[in-house]
Amino acid sequence: MTTVTEHDPQQRFSALAFGLTLLLATAPLGCATDTMPSEPPASDGPAAANGDESIADNDASKTADDLEYPKWETVPPGANADYNQRASLIQRGHLVYGKYCLGCHGEYGDGEGPATKRLITKPRDFTSGIYKFRSTDSGSLPLEQDIHRTITRGLARVSMPGFPVMPEGEKMAVIEYIKTFYPRWEEEKDQRQLIPVPRPPDDLAEDFRLARGRIIYLQMGCGKCHGTDGRGTGATQTEYTDAWGNPQRPFDFTRGSLKGGNTPEDIYRTFHTGLRSIMPSFDGDTLAAVTADAFETLRATLDPQEANRLAAVAGDFPADGNSVFSEMSDGERSELAERNSWDLVAYIMSLRRPTTTAAAVLGNDS
């Protein structure tokens, strides 16, 4: 055997190379490198997945569905897809709620956040399932779009700000989280009935439409709460309590922004849906039941000049209740209700003063 010395580098390198070659030649097949994997041994049953021996089974009669996964629960493709998506949104919504909503609405959604004691109008209690601003029938839960609208635009004259620049993904997430505060949401959501809002006409500022709207306003009793002039004059119901025990006052149509929105569609929707626990809803039959003979009863309560002006318009309404509910078809009555609704919207919008809220506060809006 050749002896390698420290003074002969060439001999030392040759000996090391020979030894490495001998080692590789005698290595067992099972120790091959990762680039050349050996064939797996034949088996009568399915092999263990990812090396998990607890999943392997030698019974060829069992399928993948029979295998047990002790560390997680699998879901077949397509099954419970909505639930899984909602669970993810709720988890994200919890974070969004904690960032923007918890201070007023509270950790448990009951409206008892840290800021509540300093607010005149109390935050919404989500656990009750009662919402004022909806596009659904009175007594029903709102649509998700309704909550989205409130989050985006906020509510005027209270401490609910709008979040128009909040990413849509965060809005969707926090809406799903808010829904979890009401335990019967999933049970009651299918009972919601949408109140459709048609496209507003282009002639809402027309004098004849405004005069009809004035008659509708008076006959429907809007003046009992909002006053004959829309600012409270002559009102007989000036204070009341909402569903949460908080004092409320009717809105002054001549100034400020409407909480439900100032567009014609917003006002139309409010008439038909009501503000739950605050203002009743007015259905189609109620809005259609404005008649000429009922105006004659009201005429004596009006200023003579206004009474004469409106009398020329009153004849445009059906003569009496029998004309509405006996002689009209359902379709005709529905068309009349829609027309009356837009006339009332037109009149409410005409009450808005041209002065700004700032001028009103400063006292120079007379």
LOLO-372935 format. One line per 3 residues: number of its first residue (from 1); their letters; for each residue z, y, x of N, C-alpha, C. Coordinates in steps of 0.2 Angstrom, whole numbers, plus 5000, padded with zeros to 4 digits. Layout:
! residues N
NUM = A = Z Y X Z Y X Z Y X; ...;
***
This chain:
! residues 366
1 = MTT = 5000 4994 5004 5000 5000 5000 5000 5006 5004; 4996 5011 5003 4995 5017 5007 5001 5021 5006; 5004 5024 5011 5010 5029 5011 5008 5036 5011;
4 = VTE = 5010 5040 5006 5008 5047 5005 5013 5051 5008; 5011 5055 5013 5016 5059 5016 5015 5067 5014; 5020 5071 5016 5020 5078 5014 5014 5081 5017;
7 = HDP = 5012 5078 5023 5007 5082 5027 5000 5080 5026; 4999 5076 5020 4992 5074 5018 4991 5075 5011; 4990 5081 5009 4989 5083 5002 4983 5079 4999;
10 = QQR = 4978 5077 5002 4972 5073 4999 4975 5067 4997; 4979 5063 5001 4981 5056 4999 4986 5057 4993; 4990 5062 4993 4995 5063 4988 4991 5064 4981;
13 = FSA = 4986 5068 4980 4982 5069 4974 4979 5063 4972; 4976 5059 4977 4972 5052 4975 4977 5048 4972; 4983 5047 4974 4988 5042 4972 4991 5044 4965;
16 = LAF = 4992 5051 4964 4994 5053 4957 4988 5052 4952; 4982 5053 4953 4976 5052 4949 4976 5044 4947; 4977 5040 4952 4977 5033 4951 4982 5030 4946;
19 = GLT = 4988 5033 4947 4994 5032 4943 4993 5034 4935; 4990 5040 4934 4988 5042 4928 4983 5038 4924; 4978 5036 4928 4973 5031 4925 4976 5025 4923;
22 = LLL = 4980 5022 4927 4983 5016 4925 4988 5016 4919; 4991 5022 4918 4996 5023 4912 4992 5023 4906; 4986 5027 4906 4982 5027 4900 4979 5021 4898;
25 = ATA = 4977 5017 4903 4974 5011 4902 4978 5006 4899; 4985 5006 4900 4989 5001 4898 4993 5003 4892; 4992 5010 4889 4996 5012 4883 4993 5008 4877;
28 = PLG = 4998 5007 4872 4997 5004 4866 4992 5008 4862; 4988 5004 4857 4983 5008 4853 4987 5013 4848; 4993 5011 4846 4997 5015 4841 4998 5022 4844;
31 = CAT = 4998 5023 4850 5000 5029 4854 4994 5034 4855; 4988 5032 4852 4982 5036 4853 4983 5044 4851; 4979 5048 4853 4980 5055 4852 4978 5057 4844;
34 = DTM = 4980 5063 4842 4979 5065 4835 4972 5065 4834; 4968 5066 4839 4961 5067 4837 4957 5061 4836; 4960 5055 4837 4957 5049 4835 4962 5044 4832;
37 = PSE = 4964 5046 4825 4969 5042 4821 4966 5035 4820; 4971 5031 4820 4970 5024 4819 4969 5022 4812; 4966 5017 4810 4965 5015 4803 4972 5013 4800;
40 = PPA = 4973 5015 4794 4980 5013 4791 4979 5006 4789; 4985 5002 4789 4985 4995 4788 4983 4994 4780; 4980 4989 4779 4979 4987 4772 4985 4986 4768;
43 = SDG = 4985 4988 4762 4990 4987 4757 4988 4986 4750; 4992 4982 4747 4991 4980 4740 4992 4985 4735; 4996 4990 4737 4998 4996 4733 4997 5002 4736;
46 = PAA = 4998 5008 4732 4997 5014 4735 5001 5016 4741; 4998 5020 4745 5002 5022 4751 5007 5028 4750; 5012 5028 4754 5016 5034 4753 5013 5040 4754;
49 = ANG = 5014 5045 4750 5011 5052 4750 5015 5056 4755; 5011 5059 4760 5015 5063 4765 5020 5060 4769; 5020 5053 4770 5025 5050 4773 5032 5049 4769;
52 = DES = 5032 5050 4763 5038 5049 4759 5038 5042 4757; 5043 5038 4760 5043 5031 4758 5046 5030 4751; 5049 5035 4748 5052 5034 4742 5047 5033 4736;
55 = IAD = 5041 5036 4738 5035 5036 4733 5031 5030 4733; 5031 5027 4739 5027 5021 4740 5029 5015 4735; 5024 5012 4733 5025 5006 4728 5020 5001 4729;
58 = NDA = 5022 4995 4730 5017 4989 4731 5015 4986 4725; 5017 4989 4719 5014 4986 4712 5008 4990 4711; 5002 4986 4711 4996 4989 4710 4994 4991 4703;
61 = SKT = 4999 4989 4698 4998 4990 4691 5000 4997 4690; 5004 5001 4694 5007 5007 4693 5001 5013 4695; 5001 5018 4691 4997 5023 4692 5001 5029 4695;
64 = ADD = 4997 5035 4697 5000 5040 4700 5005 5043 4695; 5004 5043 4689 5009 5045 4684 5016 5042 4684; 5016 5036 4686 5022 5032 4686 5026 5033 4692;
67 = LEY = 5023 5037 4697 5027 5038 4703 5033 5043 4702; 5038 5043 4705 5044 5047 4704 5044 5052 4710; 5045 5059 4708 5045 5064 4713 5052 5067 4713;
70 = PKW = 5057 5065 4717 5064 5067 4716 5065 5074 4718; 5061 5077 4721 5063 5084 4724 5060 5090 4719; 5055 5088 4715 5052 5093 4711 5049 5090 4705;
73 = ETV = 5047 5094 4700 5044 5092 4694 5037 5094 4693; 5032 5089 4692 5025 5091 4692 5023 5092 4685; 5018 5096 4684 5015 5097 4678 5007 5096 4678;
76 = PPG = 5005 5092 4673 4997 5090 4673 4993 5096 4673; 4987 5096 4676 4983 5102 4676 4982 5105 4668; 4983 5111 4667 4982 5114 4661 4988 5114 4656;
79 = ANA = 4993 5110 4657 4999 5109 4653 5004 5115 4654; 5006 5118 4649 5011 5123 4649 5009 5129 4653; 5002 5130 4654 5000 5136 4658 5003 5143 4656;
82 = DYN = 5003 5144 4649 5006 5150 4647 5013 5151 4649; 5017 5146 4648 5024 5146 4649 5025 5147 4657; 5021 5144 4661 5022 5145 4668 5020 5152 4670;
85 = QRA = 5015 5155 4667 5013 5162 4669 5018 5167 4666; 5021 5165 4660 5026 5170 4658 5033 5170 4662; 5034 5163 4664 5040 5163 4668 5040 5167 4675;
88 = SLI = 5034 5167 4677 5032 5171 4683 5033 5179 4682; 5030 5181 4676 5030 5188 4674 5038 5190 4673; 5042 5185 4669 5049 5187 4668 5052 5188 4674;
91 = QRG = 5051 5184 4679 5055 5185 4686 5053 5191 4689; 5047 5193 4689 5045 5200 4691 5047 5205 4687; 5047 5204 4681 5049 5210 4676 5057 5211 4677;
94 = HLV = 5061 5206 4679 5068 5207 4680 5069 5212 4685; 5065 5212 4691 5065 5217 4696 5063 5224 4694; 5058 5224 4690 5055 5231 4687 5060 5234 4683;
97 = YGK = 5063 5230 4678 5068 5232 4674 5074 5235 4678; 5077 5232 4683 5082 5234 4687 5081 5240 4690; 5075 5242 4692 5073 5248 4695 5072 5254 4691;
100 = YCL = 5069 5253 4685 5067 5258 4680 5072 5259 4674; 5074 5253 4671 5077 5253 4664 5084 5252 4664; 5087 5248 4669 5094 5246 4668 5099 5252 4667;
103 = GCH = 5097 5258 4670 5102 5263 4670 5104 5266 4663; 5099 5265 4659 5100 5268 4652 5101 5262 4647; 5096 5257 4648 5096 5251 4643 5102 5246 4645;
106 = GEY = 5104 5246 4650 5110 5241 4652 5107 5235 4655; 5112 5231 4659 5110 5225 4662 5108 5220 4657; 5111 5220 4651 5110 5215 4646 5105 5217 4640;
109 = GDG = 5102 5223 4641 5097 5226 4636 5100 5228 4630; 5107 5230 4630 5110 5232 4624 5111 5239 4623; 5108 5243 4627 5108 5250 4627 5114 5253 4630;
112 = EGP = 5118 5249 4634 5124 5252 4636 5124 5252 4644; 5119 5256 4646 5118 5257 4653 5123 5262 4656; 5124 5263 4662 5129 5268 4665 5127 5275 4662;
115 = ATK = 5121 5277 4661 5119 5284 4659 5120 5285 4651; 5122 5280 4647 5122 5280 4640 5127 5286 4638; 5133 5286 4641 5138 5291 4638 5136 5298 4639;
118 = RLI = 5131 5299 4643 5129 5306 4644 5122 5308 4640; 5120 5303 4636 5114 5305 4632 5116 5306 4625; 5112 5311 4622 5113 5312 4615 5110 5307 4610;
121 = TKP = 5104 5305 4612 5100 5300 4608 5101 5294 4612; 5104 5289 4609 5106 5283 4613 5100 5278 4615; 5100 5275 4620 5094 5271 4622 5093 5265 4617;
124 = RDF = 5087 5262 4617 5086 5257 4613 5090 5250 4614; 5093 5247 4609 5096 5241 4610 5091 5235 4609; 5089 5232 4614 5084 5227 4614 5086 5221 4611;
127 = TSG = 5093 5220 4611 5095 5213 4608 5095 5213 4601; 5094 5218 4597 5093 5218 4590 5087 5217 4587; 5081 5217 4591 5075 5216 4589 5072 5222 4584;
130 = IYK = 5075 5227 4584 5073 5233 4580 5070 5238 4584; 5064 5240 4582 5060 5245 4585 5057 5250 4580; 5057 5256 4582 5055 5261 4578 5047 5262 4578;
133 = FRS = 5045 5262 4584 5038 5263 4585 5033 5257 4586; 5030 5255 4581 5026 5249 4580 5019 5250 4577; 5015 5245 4577 5009 5245 4574 5009 5239 4569;
136 = TDS = 5015 5237 4567 5016 5231 4563 5020 5233 4557; 5020 5229 4552 5024 5231 4546 5031 5232 4547; 5034 5236 4542 5041 5237 4543 5045 5231 4542;
139 = GSL = 5050 5230 4547 5055 5224 4547 5052 5219 4552; 5046 5220 4555 5043 5215 4560 5045 5218 4567; 5044 5213 4572 5044 5215 4579 5038 5219 4580;
142 = PLE = 5038 5223 4585 5032 5226 4587 5027 5222 4591; 5021 5224 4592 5016 5220 4597 5018 5222 4604; 5016 5218 4608 5017 5220 4615 5013 5226 4617;
145 = QDI = 5008 5228 4614 5004 5234 4615 5008 5240 4613; 5012 5239 4608 5017 5245 4606 5022 5247 4611; 5025 5241 4614 5030 5243 4620 5026 5246 4626;
148 = HRT = 5020 5243 4627 5016 5246 4632 5015 5253 4631; 5013 5255 4625 5012 5262 4624 5018 5267 4625; 5024 5264 4623 5030 5268 4623 5032 5269 4631;
151 = ITR = 5031 5263 4635 5032 5264 4642 5027 5269 4645; 5021 5269 4643 5016 5273 4647 5017 5280 4645; 5018 5282 4638 5018 5289 4636 5026 5291 4636;
154 = GLA = 5030 5287 4635 5037 5289 4634 5038 5292 4627; 5044 5295 4626 5046 5297 4619 5048 5304 4620; 5045 5309 4616 5047 5316 4616 5054 5317 4614;
157 = RVS = 5057 5322 4616 5063 5325 4614 5069 5320 4615; 5068 5315 4619 5074 5310 4621 5073 5309 4628; 5077 5305 4631 5078 5304 4638 5073 5298 4640;
160 = MPG = 5069 5296 4636 5064 5290 4638 5058 5293 4641; 5057 5293 4648 5051 5296 4651 5045 5291 4650; 5040 5294 4652 5034 5290 4652 5032 5288 4659;
163 = FPV = 5029 5282 4660 5027 5279 4666 5020 5278 4667; 5016 5283 4666 5009 5282 4666 5006 5279 4673; 5009 5280 4678 5006 5278 4684 5009 5271 4687;
166 = MPE = 5014 5268 4682 5016 5262 4684 5011 5257 4684; 5010 5252 4689 5005 5247 4689 5005 5243 4683; 4999 5241 4680 4998 5237 4674 5002 5231 4675;
169 = GEK = 5002 5228 4681 5005 5222 4682 5013 5222 4681; 5016 5228 4683 5023 5229 4682 5025 5230 4675; 5020 5234 4671 5021 5235 4664 5021 5228 4660;
172 = MAV = 5016 5224 4661 5016 5218 4658 5022 5213 4660; 5024 5214 4666 5030 5210 4668 5037 5212 4664; 5038 5219 4664 5044 5221 4661 5044 5220 4654;
175 = IEY = 5038 5220 4651 5038 5219 4643 5040 5212 4642; 5038 5207 4646 5040 5200 4645 5047 5199 4646; 5050 5203 4651 5057 5203 4652 5061 5206 4646;
178 = IKT = 5059 5211 4644 5062 5215 4638 5062 5210 4632; 5057 5206 4631 5057 5202 4625 5062 5196 4625; 5065 5195 4631 5070 5189 4632 5076 5192 4629;
181 = FYP = 5077 5198 4629 5084 5200 4626 5085 5199 4619; 5080 5198 4615 5080 5196 4608 5079 5188 4607; 5084 5184 4606 5083 5177 4606 5078 5174 4601;
184 = RWE = 5076 5178 4596 5072 5175 4591 5065 5178 4591; 5063 5181 4597 5057 5184 4598 5051 5179 4597; 5051 5173 4600 5046 5168 4600 5046 5165 4593;
187 = EEK = 5051 5165 4589 5052 5162 4583 5048 5167 4578; 5049 5173 4579 5047 5178 4574 5041 5182 4575; 5038 5181 4581 5032 5184 4583 5026 5183 4579;
190 = DQR = 5026 5177 4576 5020 5175 4572 5020 5178 4565; 5026 5181 4563 5027 5184 4557 5025 5191 4556; 5023 5194 4562 5021 5201 4563 5014 5202 4559;
193 = QLI = 5013 5207 4555 5007 5209 4552 5005 5216 4554; 4999 5216 4557 4996 5222 4560 4994 5227 4555; 4996 5233 4555 4994 5238 4551 4988 5242 4554;
196 = PVP = 4982 5241 4552 4976 5243 4555 4976 5251 4554; 4973 5254 4560 4972 5261 4559 4965 5263 4560; 4961 5265 4555 4954 5266 4555 4953 5272 4560;
199 = RPP = 4946 5273 4561 4944 5279 4565 4945 5285 4561; 4948 5291 4564 4949 5297 4560 4943 5300 4558; 4942 5304 4552 4936 5307 4551 4936 5314 4555;
202 = DDL = 4930 5317 4555 4928 5322 4559 4930 5329 4556; 4932 5329 4550 4933 5335 4546 4940 5336 4544; 4945 5334 4549 4952 5335 4547 4954 5342 4546;
205 = AED = 4951 5347 4549 4952 5354 4548 4949 5357 4542; 4946 5354 4538 4942 5356 4532 4947 5359 4527; 4946 5365 4524 4951 5368 4519 4953 5363 4513;
208 = FRL = 4947 5360 4510 4948 5356 4504 4953 5350 4506; 4952 5347 4512 4956 5341 4514 4963 5343 4515; 4964 5349 4518 4971 5352 4519 4974 5353 4512;
211 = ARG = 4971 5355 4507 4974 5357 4501 4976 5350 4497; 4971 5345 4498 4973 5338 4495 4979 5336 4499; 4980 5337 4505 4985 5334 4509 4992 5338 4507;
214 = RII = 4991 5344 4506 4997 5348 4503 5000 5345 4497; 4995 5343 4492 4997 5340 4486 5001 5333 4487; 4998 5329 4491 5000 5322 4493 5007 5323 4496;
217 = YLQ = 5008 5328 4501 5014 5329 4504 5020 5330 4499; 5018 5334 4494 5023 5336 4489 5025 5330 4484; 5019 5327 4482 5020 5321 4477 5024 5315 4480;
220 = MGC = 5023 5314 4486 5026 5308 4489 5033 5310 4491; 5036 5316 4490 5043 5318 4492 5044 5319 4499; 5039 5321 4503 5040 5322 4510 5045 5328 4511;
223 = GKC = 5045 5333 4506 5049 5339 4507 5056 5337 4506; 5058 5332 4503 5065 5330 4502 5069 5330 4509; 5065 5327 4514 5068 5327 4521 5066 5332 4525;
226 = HGT = 5059 5334 4525 5056 5338 4530 5055 5346 4527; 5057 5347 4521 5057 5353 4518 5050 5354 4515; 5050 5359 4510 5043 5361 4507 5038 5364 4512;
229 = DGR = 5041 5367 4517 5036 5370 4522 5036 5366 4529; 5039 5360 4529 5038 5355 4535 5043 5357 4540; 5047 5362 4539 5052 5364 4544 5060 5364 4541;
232 = GTG = 5060 5361 4535 5067 5359 4533 5069 5364 4527; 5065 5369 4525 5067 5373 4519 5067 5369 4513; 5073 5370 4510 5074 5366 4503 5075 5359 4504;
235 = ATQ = 5076 5356 4510 5077 5349 4510 5084 5347 4507; 5084 5341 4504 5090 5339 4501 5093 5333 4505; 5089 5330 4510 5092 5324 4514 5091 5327 4521;
238 = TEY = 5096 5330 4524 5095 5333 4531 5099 5329 4536; 5103 5325 4535 5107 5321 4540 5107 5313 4537; 5106 5309 4542 5107 5302 4540 5109 5298 4547;
241 = TDA = 5110 5292 4546 5112 5287 4551 5107 5282 4552; 5105 5280 4558 5100 5275 4560 5104 5268 4560; 5100 5263 4562 5102 5256 4562 5107 5255 4567;
244 = WGN = 5108 5259 4572 5113 5258 4577 5119 5263 4576; 5119 5266 4570 5125 5271 4569 5125 5277 4572; 5119 5279 4574 5118 5286 4578 5116 5291 4572;
247 = PQR = 5118 5297 4573 5116 5302 4568 5109 5305 4569; 5105 5306 4564 5098 5308 4565 5097 5314 4560; 5092 5318 4562 5089 5323 4558 5082 5323 4557;
250 = PFD = 5079 5325 4551 5072 5325 4550 5068 5329 4555; 5062 5327 4556 5058 5331 4561 5056 5338 4558; 5056 5343 4562 5052 5349 4560 5045 5349 4563;
253 = FTR = 5041 5348 4558 5034 5347 4559 5030 5353 4562; 5034 5359 4562 5031 5365 4565 5032 5366 4572; 5036 5362 4576 5037 5363 4583 5038 5356 4586;
256 = GSL = 5038 5356 4592 5039 5350 4596 5034 5345 4595; 5035 5339 4599 5031 5334 4599 5034 5328 4595; 5029 5325 4591 5032 5319 4588 5033 5313 4592;
259 = KGG = 5038 5309 4591 5040 5304 4596 5035 5298 4596; 5032 5297 4590 5027 5292 4590 5020 5294 4592; 5019 5300 4594 5013 5303 4596 5010 5308 4592;
262 = NTP = 5006 5312 4595 5003 5318 4591 4996 5317 4589; 4993 5312 4591 4986 5311 4589 4985 5309 4581; 4980 5310 4578 4979 5308 4571 4980 5301 4570;
265 = EDI = 4978 5297 4575 4980 5290 4574 4987 5288 4574; 4991 5292 4578 4998 5291 4579 5001 5293 4572; 4999 5298 4569 5003 5300 4563 5001 5296 4557;
268 = YRT = 4995 5294 4557 4992 5289 4552 4997 5283 4552; 4997 5280 4558 5001 5274 4559 5008 5275 4557; 5011 5280 4559 5018 5281 4557 5019 5281 4549;
271 = FHT = 5015 5284 4546 5015 5284 4538 5015 5277 4536; 5011 5273 4538 5010 5266 4536 5015 5261 4538; 5018 5262 4544 5023 5257 4547 5030 5260 4546;
274 = GLR = 5031 5266 4545 5038 5269 4545 5041 5269 4552; 5047 5272 4552 5051 5272 4558 5057 5268 4556; 5057 5262 4558 5062 5257 4555 5069 5260 4555;
277 = SIM = 5073 5260 4550 5080 5263 4549 5080 5270 4548; 5074 5274 4550 5074 5281 4550 5070 5284 4544; 5063 5281 4544 5059 5283 4539 5055 5278 4535;
280 = PSF = 5055 5277 4529 5052 5272 4526 5044 5271 4527; 5041 5266 4526 5034 5265 4527 5031 5266 4520; 5025 5268 4520 5021 5270 4514 5015 5265 4514;
283 = DGD = 5015 5261 4509 5009 5256 4509 5003 5259 4505; 4998 5256 4505 4992 5258 4502 4992 5260 4494; 4996 5256 4490 4997 5258 4483 5001 5264 4483;
286 = TLA = 5006 5265 4487 5010 5272 4486 5006 5278 4488; 5002 5277 4493 4997 5283 4495 4992 5284 4490; 4990 5279 4486 4985 5280 4481 4987 5283 4475;
289 = AVT = 4994 5282 4474 4997 5284 4467 4998 5292 4467; 4993 5296 4469 4994 5303 4468 4989 5305 4463; 4992 5308 4458 4988 5309 4452 4988 5317 4449;
292 = ADA = 4983 5318 4445 4983 5325 4443 4988 5327 4438; 4990 5322 4434 4996 5324 4429 5002 5325 4433; 5004 5321 4438 5010 5322 4442 5010 5329 4445;
295 = FET = 5004 5332 4447 5004 5338 4450 5006 5344 4445; 5005 5343 4439 5007 5348 4434 5015 5348 4433; 5018 5342 4435 5025 5343 4435 5028 5347 4441;
298 = LRA = 5024 5346 4446 5026 5350 4452 5025 5357 4452; 5020 5359 4448 5017 5366 4448 5022 5371 4447; 5027 5370 4443 5032 5375 4441 5037 5376 4447;
301 = TLD = 5037 5372 4452 5041 5373 4457 5038 5377 4463; 5032 5378 4462 5028 5381 4468 5027 5389 4467; 5026 5392 4472 5024 5399 4471 5018 5400 4467;
304 = PQE = 5017 5404 4462 5012 5405 4458 5005 5405 4461; 5005 5409 4467 4998 5410 4470 4996 5403 4473; 5001 5399 4476 4999 5393 4479 4998 5388 4473;
307 = ANR = 5001 5388 4468 5000 5384 4462 4993 5384 4460; 4991 5390 4459 4984 5392 4457 4979 5389 4462; 4980 5390 4468 4975 5388 4473 4975 5380 4473;
310 = LAA = 4981 5377 4472 4981 5369 4473 4978 5366 4466; 4979 5370 4460 4977 5367 4454 4969 5366 4454; 4965 5370 4458 4958 5369 4458 4956 5363 4462;
313 = VAG = 4961 5360 4466 4960 5354 4470 4963 5348 4466; 4968 5349 4462 4971 5343 4459 4967 5339 4455; 4962 5342 4452 4957 5338 4448 4953 5333 4451;
316 = DFP = 4953 5333 4458 4950 5328 4462 4953 5322 4462; 4960 5321 4460 4964 5315 4460 4963 5312 4454; 4964 5305 4453 4964 5302 4447 4968 5305 4442;
319 = ADG = 4967 5304 4436 4970 5308 4430 4978 5305 4430; 4979 5299 4430 4986 5296 4429 4986 5290 4433; 4992 5287 4432 4993 5280 4435 4989 5275 4432;
322 = NSV = 4987 5275 4426 4983 5270 4423 4976 5270 4426; 4974 5276 4428 4967 5276 4431 4967 5273 4438; 4973 5273 4441 4973 5270 4448 4974 5263 4448;
325 = FSE = 4979 5260 4444 4981 5253 4444 4977 5249 4439; 4974 5252 4434 4971 5248 4429 4963 5248 4429; 4961 5254 4431 4954 5255 4430 4950 5255 4437;
328 = MSD = 4954 5255 4443 4951 5255 4449 4951 5248 4452; 4946 5246 4455 4946 5239 4459 4951 5239 4465; 4952 5234 4468 4956 5234 4474 4953 5238 4479;
331 = GER = 4946 5237 4480 4943 5240 4485 4943 5248 4484; 4942 5250 4478 4942 5257 4477 4949 5260 4478; 4954 5257 4476 4961 5259 4477 4962 5259 4485;
334 = SEL = 4959 5255 4489 4960 5255 4496 4957 5261 4499; 4951 5262 4497 4947 5268 4499 4951 5274 4498; 4954 5275 4492 4957 5281 4490 4964 5282 4494;
337 = AER = 4967 5276 4495 4973 5276 4500 4971 5279 4507; 4966 5276 4509 4964 5279 4516 4962 5286 4516; 4959 5288 4511 4957 5295 4511 4963 5300 4510;
340 = NSW = 4968 5298 4506 4974 5301 4505 4978 5301 4511; 4978 5296 4515 4981 5295 4521 4979 5301 4526; 4972 5301 4527 4969 5306 4532 4971 5313 4529;
343 = DLV = 4971 5314 4523 4972 5321 4520 4979 5323 4522; 4984 5318 4522 4991 5320 4523 4991 5321 4531; 4988 5317 4535 4988 5318 4542 4985 5325 4544;
346 = AYI = 4980 5327 4540 4977 5334 4541 4982 5339 4540; 4986 5338 4534 4990 5343 4532 4996 5344 4537; 4999 5338 4539 5004 5338 4544 5002 5341 4551;
349 = MSL = 4996 5340 4553 4993 5343 4559 4993 5351 4558; 4991 5353 4552 4990 5360 4551 4996 5364 4551; 5002 5361 4551 5009 5364 4551 5011 5366 4558;
352 = RRP = 5007 5363 4563 5009 5365 4570 5008 5372 4572; 5013 5375 4574 5012 5382 4576 5008 5383 4582; 5004 5388 4583 5000 5389 4589 5004 5391 4595;
355 = TTT = 5011 5394 4594 5015 5395 4599 5018 5389 4603; 5020 5390 4609 5022 5384 4613 5029 5383 4612; 5032 5377 4614 5039 5376 4613 5043 5381 4617;
358 = AAA = 5040 5383 4623 5044 5387 4627 5045 5394 4624; 5040 5396 4620 5040 5403 4617 5046 5402 4611; 5046 5396 4608 5051 5395 4603 5058 5395 4605;
361 = VLG = 5059 5392 4611 5065 5392 4614 5067 5400 4616; 5063 5403 4618 5064 5410 4620 5065 5415 4614; 5063 5413 4608 5065 5417 4602 5059 5421 4601;
364 = NDS = 5053 5421 4604 5048 5425 4602 5042 5422 4599; 5044 5417 4594 5038 5413 4591 5038 5415 4584; 5040 5421 4582 5040 5423 4575 5033 5425 4573;
***
